[in-house]
Amino acid sequence: MVDKTNMSRTTQDPIAVAKMALEAGRKALPDYSCPKSPHKFTQPQLFAMLVLKQFFKRDYRGTVTWLSKWSELRGAIGIAKVPHYRTLHEAAKRLLKRGAPSVSWTPPSPSPANADF
């Protein structure tokens, strides 16, 4: 768990950002998107890497480069090896484009005014 007592609302510490993103991902996402996926990285880990991509203002390749050179950052999100940049790209399409549902998310019931029949 991340100690938030000494953190301001915005932080410049990438390790703290990674830990908070991983914690949020664990609360909101299942570990894997598919039972038959390779299970190399969890969705919360991929989410944390995508948050770091935004934090560092890098592209996918640049994010992978940062991760490959910074062992403490890899340790903060619990990865031993770095994903291929394409893995992050695919995770972004899956997790960010449609929006990741929160733990308590339930789909809205269709209203008669919005019915397409």
Secondary structure, DSSP 8 states (H G I E B T S, - for coil): ----TT--SS---HHHHHHHHHHHHHHHS-S-S-TTS--SS-HHHHHHHHHHHHHHT--HHHHHHHHHH-HHHHHHHT-SS---HHHHHHHHHHHTSS----TT-------GGG---
